[in-house]
């Protein structure tokens, strides 16, 4: 029972990442009709914004202390981050909380990147075939990756969660199990909650604001909305920016779980595309549902009991599910009729 | 360039064959005249030509073609291990196995079109890749990769590390150390390896040309241009699609087998989706749906990979030595981004530029140039006349 619960929790945080990326992909697809292979790169860029924020915050001032000597006879170097000298305790807090703090930087940076990407490149591909869109964004993803690789190197850069969340939560106690039987890292729980929160905000935004209503109407029938005198294109550009933000946030908050490297985006992208297709192209709830579903199924399939019956199942489960879903429900789990059927 | 008559087709093929066979001489001035690189030209050219039969003619974009390449490599190495180091049985067996594998995957994937087809093929390729690394280790030797080993002495317990080569033993072929693949005694590395691959490439080009010109090829083009209309005329496109899928899978299998012939080591990374992406890129770069384009694209990418990744800072400094010092450093700094380890950046940019400005690839570029010249020539003639 507790092994089962543990795997379920494991699936939730991974599923959260899938769901967030798939949500952004679906937003871009549902509004602009763009199949964006560079979306994984946006996830990666978000993670590296967090890395940069951390680097900025930990810029150190080096002071040589001549009174104390190292065993090699040289003066001891005292390193203090600038923020600590300037802000004292608050500075120390900022350094510790650099990952959540980076959200403040991620939002504007990703919005900018998203809007520039849409205005500069993707706009010219609305009327081109999907194959062309896939190819040009694939090229863009390679370019973004290589730029990041040039500046940050090829090795993963570990980030740490705030000290407060460094340990593990005794989740089992909540379910009435004896203490210590089911412990789970705090940060992964936080990540799941964060993913749920972001998803809720995006949905609420689309569901309960006039702005969101217009966007939804545009997804249904952009021509009619255009005839009503609304500049739907500009809104769709903003939606693309929002999709970029969601991907960036997903990446930034994921850094303590998976040390970011320049090609992390591609790995997630392939899976997220499968998630989108399983959920149904163009369906936002489908993307979220499929994200969590596949995340949880993936972690169940890596249980030793399951692997004993079906060896290797953990390696292929997501793709296997995709094949089954596509063959039995061509539109995915919650896909609408008439989307991507030509 | 592309004749419509049979005569022109033969001329094209003859010129192509002459060019391919003379590559060691003609490409020497641009620094490509050595076997390792030319082998890659031929092998990836074949891979791309085969991919183009599916993507170029039917418009079905497969994102999992590298799986067939990988399967071909594994099949060929197994033949080397179990039967003989002669290349011919290995190539034939690899093509057959890749064809069967493609038939199975194609049968399922072709039930969907468009992006769903791409995702299905991607899913199958990723499954093959992941399984090759994990459960199928007894067949693939996992991360180490499958390779030709010493002959077994005594009873065989472990077929991965002990080879039997029944056919060679039966024929009484003597082996010293680990043998390398050969063609009736000619060792298949270096130049002989290139010529073997080149002959296969020419044969592959010939078959592709026949397909392009046949009524079967016409049917595939019809599927690309309007499948609904084809349905209404009472044609079921699925068998044609499956045939195209299997044929292009066999080309990939052949390319994989040739890779194994030249260097008998098969690893799973050949099946990864980045490898599938590479062949798409080659085809697009050269020109989708053209005969010559995919080969040109493959050759150009392999050439660029080789040249760009070999350039280092020293060479750059030497190249820009005529610039003033400060400027020189700046130029070298910027150019350094695109070469050496950063050559993927060049690749990505090239990719984007081609898709944005030249969707028809290099072949379209040539055609535009030709048209430009012809128009200018025409104007001249008018003025003179």
Interface residues (C-beta under 8 A of the other chain):
Chain A: X35 X121 X124 X128 X130 X131 X132 X134 X135 X136 X138 X139 X140 X141 X142 X143 X145 X146 X147 X149 X150 X266 X270 X273 X274 X277 X281 X311 X312 X315 X316 X319 X320 X322 X323 X326 X327 X330 X340 X341 X342
Chain B: X59 X61 X108 X111 X112 X114 X115 X116 X118 X119 X120 X122 X123 X124 X126 X127 X130 X131 X133 X134 X135 X136 X273 X274 X277 X280 X281 X284 X337 X342 X344 X345 X347 X348 X349 X350 X351 X352 X355 X356 X359
